[in-house]
């Protein structure tokens, strides 16, 4: 079989074995489509069935999560942990709490995570977990009860040298705290079993900022390679959660102007530049809707619906909310308005046809598995600090993060060029991430 036939047959196998898991199919296809030149160069990967193995999780755990709401009514949710690949280290990846969560979403995220973690250069395998529980509108007490029940089952499967979960959509410091407390109570051990912990009980400085800052550092590297920087650039950022807020903060520090952010209801456009303190107050402190912003800043306009944000004129667009939020219509608007760079802060926020169009129109496109790797990178650094029982300064952690993002840009840029797709960072990221995993799997035998 030719290399292309091998990738096609593996994709067909994935479709057959994982019916209805559309997001997982999409993530697998994107990676497989990049790998033919690598298989041509290294036929031993195909001989050892590395592709067939890499698309099959090492372990999938699904469990019932029963909890009592504030009215004393029993509620039942579903929990997941997909331990996808441990060739490079303990499984590592976040937990997502969102009503849209089902097995296909967790598998797509876990699969992406394998390659992302590989790109960081740290010793981390790939995994992901979550639940269809919706923390929105729940009291602190309900969130705590849910987290305790979730961890009562999850704690049987994780550990600081086995599987180290972190946050994702719907899981921030509050949820990590409740889950850590329950883990410690059941297992009677204080270890670095979760990352994103509070700063006075084992967390790392810069973890909160890491994904957003890392995204901006890698875009800055790209700008540098093009002979430019952020000064005077207009930027559109979608979302107003952890990634969006800290991407905005770093862009503003570097002299760029963010003119729009959004949430799942709509977006705000402030031509004078987003006032980040207001966004933090609304989203981080009050947990309210982004439209509150316009009642405080009269220069801003609120529009219902999320897709319209891509019609705002900008030099750089950073989708930082959720999967498939930037479609081909949005991509066309970005191109028409002269956008030159798209960097994915979220996981797979761009649909495949939108990404294809952007690349075809010479928009530099940085895929999430490279561009948002800063979060898991600092999680890896948190694990290292926990093992040594020390805490680094903000400056040290930030410098390490920056260094990792600079290296990722170099690696994906070099891999794209070496394998005949210069400037295509999707291909570069998939290949650079894959080779390290495939080599480790070859070394470790048929497992
Ligand atoms: P948060 O829960 O903090 O924020 C998510 C934001 O996206 C919220 O503003 C939310 O709005 C908005 N949102 C959700 N769905 C939609 C939608 N359909 N359209 C528009 N906006 C939407 O999550 P994070 O910031 O942590 O994560 C964002 C993305 O980044 C995810 O894809 C995540 O997997 C990825 N990521 C996160 C990392 C991290 O360290 N946090 C690391 C790597 C990737 P609302 O307030 O209305 O819910």
Boltz pocket constraint, residues with backbone or C-beta under 6 A from the ligand:
constraints:
  - pocket:
      binder: B
      contacts: [[A, 167], [A, 168], [A, 169], [A, 170], [A, 171], [A, 207], [A, 211], [A, 238], [A, 239], [A, 240], [A, 241], [A, 242], [A, 243], [A, 244], [A, 262], [A, 263], [A, 264], [A, 265], [A, 288], [A, 306], [A, 320], [A, 321], [A, 322], [A, 323], [A, 325], [A, 345], [A, 346], [A, 347], [A, 372], [A, 373], [A, 375], [A, 376]]
      max_distance: 6.0
